[in-house]
Each structure stands twice: as C-alpha cells, then as structure tokens.
Amino acid sequence: MELIEKLRNGERLGFEDGVKLYDLDLFTLAEFAHERRKELYGNKTYFNINRHINPTNICKDICKFCAFSANRKNPNPYTMSHDEVLSIVEDASKRGVKEVHIVSAHNDQVGLDWYLDMFRKIKERFPQIHIKALTAAEVNFLAKEYGLAYEKMIDLMIEHGVDSMPGGGAEIFDEEVRDYICKGKVSSEEWLQIHKLWHQRGRKSNATMLFGHVEKRAHRIDHMLRLRDLQDETGGFNCFIPLVYQKQNNYLKVQNFVTGQEYLKTIAIARLMLDNIPHIKAYWASSTLNLALVAQEFGADDLDGTIEREAIQSAAGAASRNGVGLDEFVHLIKESGFVPVERDSLYNELRVWA
C-alpha cells in the first residue's frame, strides 16, 4: 500500500494521504504515530504548572459552538477587575504556577486599556510568570474595534508584557464551515496572518483545531496543512492542539459526537501530518483526562498542565472546571507508562520525574 510505504519511509504526506489516514485501523495509526513520538521525545510527556484565567465572558460575537460567552444559553455576564485578576495570579504564584493563560470573550465595553493594563500590572508584580494571552480572534477583535493595524496591536501586546500567544480562535479554517459556526469572527486568513506577524517578531504561539461538530475529515486535513505551510515559513508554532467540540449549552445542533477512536485517530494523524510542529497536545480539558492519557500512545507528547481553573470548555460540559493537582497529574502520567516532565511555556525542561 503506497500510504504505508510513505509512512515507513518518513515521506511528507499530502492532502489525499491525510484523508486516507482516517481509513487505516486505529492500531496501525497508533504504531506509526507512537514511533514518531518516540523518535522525538522517547517516553517523556510534557506538562506545565499553569493557571487559566478568563477575565470576562461578555462578547460582541455569537459563535454557535460557544457556551462561555454571556447570551441566552449563559445568562451570567461578568467582568473581573484588575485587582481580582492580580489576586488570582498572586495566589497561583505562591503555589509555583509559572504561566497564566489569559483568554476572554470579545468585550467591547471595557476598552483596549483594560486588556493591556491587566498584562502590564501582572508583569510588573510577577515578572517571573509567563503571560500567554490573547488569541488571534481577540487580537483581530481589538485591532478592528480600535482601528489598529495588526502590527500595532501585536507591538502593544509585547510592550505590555505578553510573552506568547495561545492557539484559540482557529476553529476550522474552511471558510464555508467557518461562516456557519462563527460568522463575523476572525477569518482563517486573518488568523494565520496574525500568527505570522507574531512569529516574525521572534515570538512563539500555539495552534488549535476545533473538531467534532459540522466539519468533515477533509476539513481537518486542510486545516493541518495550512498550519504546516505557515510553520514551514516561520517556525513559530510550539504546539498543535486538537480540541473536541463540547456539546452542551450552545447553538450547534450536532447529533453525532466524536468517539474516543475518532479523537485518537485525529491525534495520531496530527503527529504524522504536522512533521514540522514539535509538540502535539492532548488537551485533557476538552478530551477528558483518561482519553488524554491514552493519547500518549497515539503521538501526543504534551498534556497541557494543571490548569487550576477553567471556564470555557467546562461551560459546555467538560469536566475541567477545577483542574488537577500536581501530585495527581504526575502520578497519572507515571501510571500510564510515561515519564512526567515539567516544562516552561517554551518547552524548556524544568523537572523530570524519572
């Protein structure tokens, strides 16, 4: 079989190859993806000690898949004060948190300075903490809301202390699907352009893909290949994160949800297709912790982190609201046959639990 030969020879796979990968049985995919993972990282599984903060859920956009933003499905709008955010960061820093992951809704009521001053205050008080903040969707929203070029918006982020960008807002790049699930949000071209500009400033970011809703498998492969093309150009992506669509409290009427097998296949295919993006993350907050642990056998080398508090996935039904304790996280990775490695936000190894 030509595809198997390509996999054995380590050849770069194209679009048709990627679609055909889904037709392979689960264990064949696991064999090739796990071998690729072992070549890169052996049995190491990376995670970080991080704290997710979602400072506001008031949003001018209504994406059909979203249960986080304040709307009829979630009639509880909130916006944190800077003092509240700083209190969370202070509390987290005392427990050894090294990264704050700050993602919000597109709040047009608070002003650009509310966002930027929050980052500045965090960096001034906690210079040791890495700030990962503002998805490309948020960057696009703020740039357009305040008449700024993307370049200016990115420069303001850096000036105010943002260290890296999360990968959210990518959803599915196919324009027809995007028009249906998140009309009016950042376009696929804009998302890629924002990350390209960020990379050109010597900064790193992640990339996501939301799947398991109305997209087809071919749309997922197209999405991965667009990311791979940009990575060929910039080398700025640290990690790819397939996110499972969460079914509760939103406006997408999806009948057939992603199975565990489909998730594991997608993780494995990402490892095989994205030969230039170093890390594949099984984000347990969207997949469940048990399935993320299994995904270590399917090419995933990163499980995100302890999280501590999570509001976006859990609003749609994921069991991730209160995070996982460090000791439990380490224990679960060890028990699944892998070596836990605490990393920083840029994948420098900090501690290995041999």
Secondary structure per residue as TSV (DSSP state, phi and psi in degrees):
chain	resnum	aa	ss	phi	psi
A	1	M	-	360.0	127.6
A	2	E	H	-59.7	-40.0
A	3	L	H	-64.6	-42.7
A	4	I	H	-62.2	-40.0
A	5	E	H	-63.1	-41.3
A	6	K	H	-60.6	-42.2
A	7	L	H	-65.1	-43.1
A	8	R	H	-64.3	-34.6
A	9	N	H	-88.3	-3.8
A	10	G	T	69.6	27.4
A	11	E	-	-74.0	150.9
A	12	R	-	-69.3	133.7
A	13	L	-	-94.8	143.9
A	14	G	-	-100.5	-173.2
A	15	F	H	-58.9	-50.6
A	16	E	H	-61.6	-38.1
A	17	D	H	-60.5	-45.0
A	18	G	H	-60.6	-42.4
A	19	V	H	-64.3	-40.5
A	20	K	H	-68.5	-26.1
A	21	L	H	-56.5	-34.4
A	22	Y	T	-65.0	-20.7
A	23	D	T	-83.1	-13.8
A	24	L	S	-70.6	153.3
A	25	D	-	-72.1	158.9
A	26	L	H	-58.4	-40.0
A	27	F	H	-75.8	-30.6
A	28	T	H	-66.2	-44.8
A	29	L	H	-59.8	-44.3
A	30	A	H	-60.1	-41.4
A	31	E	H	-59.6	-49.4
A	32	F	H	-71.3	-41.2
A	33	A	H	-68.1	-39.9
A	34	H	H	-68.9	-36.3
A	35	E	H	-62.8	-42.2
A	36	R	H	-63.0	-42.2
A	37	R	H	-61.3	-45.0
A	38	K	H	-64.9	-36.2
A	39	E	H	-60.5	-34.8
A	40	L	H	-85.5	-44.2
A	41	Y	H	-133.7	3.2
A	42	G	T	61.6	-131.3
A	43	N	T	-101.8	15.6
A	44	K	E	-75.2	137.8
A	45	T	E	-123.6	124.1
A	46	Y	E	-91.6	148.8
A	47	F	E	-157.3	163.8
A	48	N	E	-129.7	163.1
A	49	I	-	-94.7	100.5
A	50	N	E	-130.8	166.8
A	51	R	E	-133.4	120.3
A	52	H	E	-84.1	134.5
A	53	I	E	-129.6	127.2
A	54	N	-	-118.7	90.1
A	55	P	-	-69.9	-21.2
A	56	T	B	-153.9	147.9
A	57	N	-	-116.9	12.9
A	58	I	-	-82.9	124.6
A	59	C	-	-138.1	135.0
A	60	K	S	-78.2	-17.3
A	61	D	-	-98.7	155.0
A	62	I	-	-126.8	98.0
A	63	C	-	-87.5	135.6
A	64	K	T	-63.7	-25.5
A	65	F	T	-89.0	-7.4
A	66	C	-	-89.8	131.7
A	67	A	S	-111.7	-0.6
A	68	F	S	-84.1	-45.4
A	69	S	S	-66.6	149.6
A	70	A	S	-73.1	116.4
A	71	N	B	-157.5	-162.2
A	72	R	T	-62.6	-29.7
A	73	K	T	-80.5	-18.9
A	74	N	B	-142.4	75.9
A	75	P	-	-82.6	46.3
A	76	N	-	-132.2	72.4
A	77	P	-	-68.7	145.3
A	78	Y	-	-151.0	154.8
A	79	T	B	-142.4	122.9
A	80	M	-	-76.8	148.7
A	81	S	-	-80.0	162.6
A	82	H	H	-62.0	-36.2
A	83	D	H	-62.4	-38.6
A	84	E	H	-64.1	-44.3
A	85	V	H	-63.1	-45.5
A	86	L	H	-63.0	-35.2
A	87	S	H	-64.5	-40.7
A	88	I	H	-63.0	-45.0
A	89	V	H	-64.8	-41.9
A	90	E	H	-61.1	-46.0
A	91	D	H	-61.7	-42.9
A	92	A	H	-67.4	-38.9
A	93	S	H	-63.8	-32.0
A	94	K	H	-65.7	-22.6
A	95	R	T	-99.2	13.5
A	96	G	T	88.3	11.5
A	97	V	-	-64.8	134.0
A	98	K	-	-112.6	-6.6
A	99	E	E	-142.4	137.5
A	100	V	E	-110.7	130.4
A	101	H	E	-108.7	105.2
A	102	I	E	-112.0	111.5
A	103	V	-	-133.3	134.3
A	104	S	-	-128.9	179.5
A	105	A	-	-79.5	179.0
A	106	H	-	-94.1	82.0
A	107	N	-	-87.2	112.9
A	108	D	S	-94.4	12.6
A	109	Q	S	-103.9	-12.7
A	110	V	S	-103.6	-23.3
A	111	G	-	92.7	152.8
A	112	L	H	-59.8	-38.6
A	113	D	H	-63.1	-29.4
A	114	W	H	-59.6	-42.6
A	115	Y	H	-68.7	-53.2
A	116	L	H	-66.5	-41.7
A	117	D	H	-65.5	-31.6
A	118	M	H	-61.0	-45.1
A	119	F	H	-65.9	-42.7
A	120	R	H	-60.2	-44.6
A	121	K	H	-65.4	-39.6
A	122	I	H	-62.1	-47.8
A	123	K	H	-66.9	-36.1
A	124	E	H	-66.4	-41.4
A	125	R	H	-85.3	-28.2
A	126	F	-	-133.2	67.5
A	127	P	T	-62.8	-20.0
A	128	Q	T	-80.0	-12.5
A	129	I	S	-91.6	131.0
A	130	H	E	-78.4	128.0
A	131	I	E	-100.9	112.3
A	132	K	E	-105.1	115.1
A	133	A	E	-155.2	155.1
A	134	L	-	67.8	103.2
A	135	T	-	-66.8	165.6
A	136	A	H	-61.1	-29.6
A	137	A	H	-65.7	-40.3
A	138	E	H	-69.2	-40.3
A	139	V	H	-60.0	-45.2
A	140	N	H	-61.4	-46.0
A	141	F	H	-59.1	-49.7
A	142	L	H	-68.0	-39.4
A	143	A	H	-62.1	-44.4
A	144	K	H	-74.6	-35.8
A	145	E	H	-63.7	-33.6
A	146	Y	T	-114.9	15.6
A	147	G	T	63.8	37.1
A	148	L	-	-107.0	145.1
A	149	A	-	-69.4	152.3
A	150	Y	H	-55.9	-39.5
A	151	E	H	-58.8	-43.1
A	152	K	H	-67.0	-42.0
A	153	M	H	-62.0	-42.2
A	154	I	H	-66.4	-41.1
A	155	D	H	-62.4	-38.5
A	156	L	H	-64.5	-40.1
A	157	M	H	-58.3	-48.5
A	158	I	H	-64.5	-43.7
A	159	E	H	-59.8	-31.3
A	160	H	T	-97.0	7.8
A	161	G	T	109.6	2.5
A	162	V	-	-72.9	128.8
A	163	D	-	-96.5	-38.9
A	164	S	B	-149.9	164.9
A	165	M	B	-107.3	138.0
A	166	P	-	-73.1	172.3
A	167	G	-	-99.8	7.2
A	168	G	T	-66.1	165.5
A	169	G	T	88.1	-6.6
A	170	A	-	-72.9	-38.1
A	171	E	S	49.7	-114.7
A	172	I	-	-124.5	132.2
A	173	F	-	-73.9	-23.5
A	174	D	-	-54.2	125.1
A	175	E	H	-65.8	-35.3
A	176	E	H	-68.0	-44.2
A	177	V	H	-64.1	-43.4
A	178	R	H	-61.1	-40.5
A	179	D	H	-61.8	-31.0
A	180	Y	H	-81.2	-42.5
A	181	I	H	-91.9	-24.0
A	182	C	S	-150.8	52.7
A	183	K	T	-57.6	133.1
A	184	G	T	93.4	-13.3
A	185	K	S	-79.9	173.3
A	186	V	-	-46.6	135.2
A	187	S	-	-78.8	166.7
A	188	S	H	-61.3	-43.2
A	189	E	H	-63.7	-40.2
A	190	E	H	-65.6	-42.2
A	191	W	H	-57.4	-48.9
A	192	L	H	-66.0	-38.0
A	193	Q	H	-64.5	-41.2
A	194	I	H	-63.0	-44.8
A	195	H	H	-67.2	-36.1
A	196	K	H	-60.6	-45.8
A	197	L	H	-63.3	-40.3
A	198	W	H	-61.6	-45.7
A	199	H	H	-63.6	-36.8
A	200	Q	H	-65.4	-17.8
A	201	R	T	-91.7	13.5
A	202	G	T	78.2	17.2
A	203	R	-	-104.3	156.8
A	204	K	-	-105.4	156.0
A	205	S	E	-148.8	172.4
A	206	N	E	-111.1	172.3
A	207	A	E	-138.2	139.4
A	208	T	E	-118.4	170.0
A	209	M	E	-148.1	120.7
A	210	L	E	-90.7	120.2
A	211	F	E	-135.9	165.3
A	212	G	S	98.4	19.9
A	213	H	S	-116.0	-102.4
A	214	V	S	-108.1	-0.4
A	215	E	-	-75.8	163.0
A	216	K	-	-106.0	166.2
A	217	R	H	-57.2	-39.4
A	218	A	H	-60.4	-32.7
A	219	H	H	-65.8	-35.4
A	220	R	H	-66.2	-43.2
A	221	I	H	-64.6	-42.9
A	222	D	H	-57.3	-42.9
A	223	H	H	-60.2	-48.7
A	224	M	H	-61.4	-40.6
A	225	L	H	-69.0	-33.9
A	226	R	H	-64.7	-38.7
A	227	L	H	-66.5	-41.8
A	228	R	H	-62.4	-39.5
A	229	D	H	-61.6	-44.6
A	230	L	H	-66.8	-38.7
A	231	Q	H	-63.7	-36.5
A	232	D	H	-57.2	-35.6
A	233	E	H	-81.2	-40.7
A	234	T	H	-114.1	-30.5
A	235	G	-	66.7	21.0
A	236	G	-	-94.0	-8.1
A	237	F	E	-84.4	128.1
A	238	N	E	-80.8	-36.9
A	239	C	E	-155.6	145.9
A	240	F	E	-113.3	136.0
A	241	I	E	-130.5	101.1
A	242	P	E	-74.7	121.3
A	243	L	E	-104.7	130.9
A	244	V	E	-83.1	129.1
A	245	Y	-	-57.5	131.5
A	246	Q	-	-99.4	134.9
A	247	K	-	-92.7	-12.4
A	248	Q	S	-90.5	150.2
A	249	N	S	60.3	38.1
A	250	N	S	-141.9	-175.9
A	251	Y	S	-104.5	4.8
A	252	L	-	-87.1	125.7
A	253	K	-	-96.0	74.7
A	254	V	-	-90.2	129.6
A	255	Q	-	-96.4	-40.3
A	256	N	S	-107.5	109.2
A	257	F	-	-90.9	157.5
A	258	V	-	-61.5	132.1
A	259	T	-	-84.5	166.6
A	260	G	H	-59.4	-38.9
A	261	Q	H	-63.5	-42.1
A	262	E	H	-65.0	-37.9
A	263	Y	H	-63.1	-48.0
A	264	L	H	-64.4	-38.1
A	265	K	H	-60.8	-41.9
A	266	T	H	-67.6	-38.0
A	267	I	H	-61.1	-48.4
A	268	A	H	-62.5	-43.0
A	269	I	H	-65.7	-37.9
A	270	A	H	-59.9	-43.9
A	271	R	H	-60.3	-38.7
A	272	L	H	-79.8	-35.3
A	273	M	H	-79.5	-39.9
A	274	L	-	-92.2	70.2
A	275	D	T	-71.7	-8.3
A	276	N	T	-115.8	-0.6
A	277	I	S	-100.8	117.2
A	278	P	-	-60.7	-42.4
A	279	H	E	-119.1	139.4
A	280	I	E	-113.4	121.4
A	281	K	B	-102.9	127.8
A	282	A	-	-92.4	95.6
A	283	Y	-	-78.0	99.4
A	284	W	H	-62.5	-23.5
A	285	A	H	-64.5	-22.7
A	286	S	H	-107.9	-21.8
A	287	S	H	-102.2	-12.5
A	288	T	-	87.0	149.6
A	289	L	H	-66.6	-41.0
A	290	N	H	-62.0	-44.2
A	291	L	H	-69.1	-35.1
A	292	A	H	-63.3	-37.9
A	293	L	H	-64.6	-40.2
A	294	V	H	-64.5	-35.3
A	295	A	H	-61.7	-17.5
A	296	Q	G	-60.5	-25.8
A	297	E	G	-85.5	-3.4
A	298	F	G	-119.3	21.4
A	299	G	T	109.3	-13.6
A	300	A	-	-76.0	132.0
A	301	D	-	-117.5	4.4
A	302	D	E	-140.0	138.9
A	303	L	E	-116.7	20.4
A	304	D	E	70.4	-106.2
A	305	G	E	-172.0	-165.1
A	306	T	-	-72.9	-27.0
A	307	I	-	67.0	-47.8
A	308	E	S	70.1	-47.8
A	309	R	-	-151.2	132.8
A	310	E	-	-144.5	130.8
A	311	A	-	-117.4	-19.4
A	312	I	T	-82.3	-55.1
A	313	Q	T	-66.9	-40.3
A	314	S	G	-66.9	-26.5
A	315	A	G	-64.2	-23.1
A	316	A	G	-104.9	12.4
A	317	G	T	115.9	-7.9
A	318	A	-	-71.8	146.9
A	319	A	S	-91.2	59.9
A	320	S	-	-125.7	7.5
A	321	R	T	-59.4	-39.3
A	322	N	T	-108.1	13.8
A	323	G	-	66.8	-164.6
A	324	V	-	-137.0	138.6
A	325	G	-	-67.9	151.4
A	326	L	H	-58.5	-48.0
A	327	D	H	-60.8	-41.5
A	328	E	H	-66.4	-40.9
A	329	F	H	-60.4	-48.0
A	330	V	H	-62.0	-44.8
A	331	H	H	-60.4	-44.6
A	332	L	H	-64.9	-39.7
A	333	I	H	-65.3	-44.3
A	334	K	H	-61.5	-45.3
A	335	E	H	-64.4	-23.7
A	336	S	T	-88.8	5.9
A	337	G	T	93.0	15.9
A	338	F	-	-120.7	168.4
A	339	V	E	-103.1	113.3
A	340	P	E	-69.6	132.8
A	341	V	E	-130.6	115.0
A	342	E	E	-75.5	131.6
A	343	R	E	-121.3	165.3
A	344	D	-	-90.7	-173.6
A	345	S	T	-68.8	-16.9
A	346	L	T	-108.9	15.5
A	347	Y	-	72.8	24.1
A	348	N	-	-77.4	134.3
A	349	E	E	-76.1	130.5
A	350	L	E	-107.0	-37.9
A	351	R	E	-156.7	136.2
A	352	V	E	-115.5	126.0
A	353	W	-	-93.3	87.4
A	354	A	-	-71.6	360.0
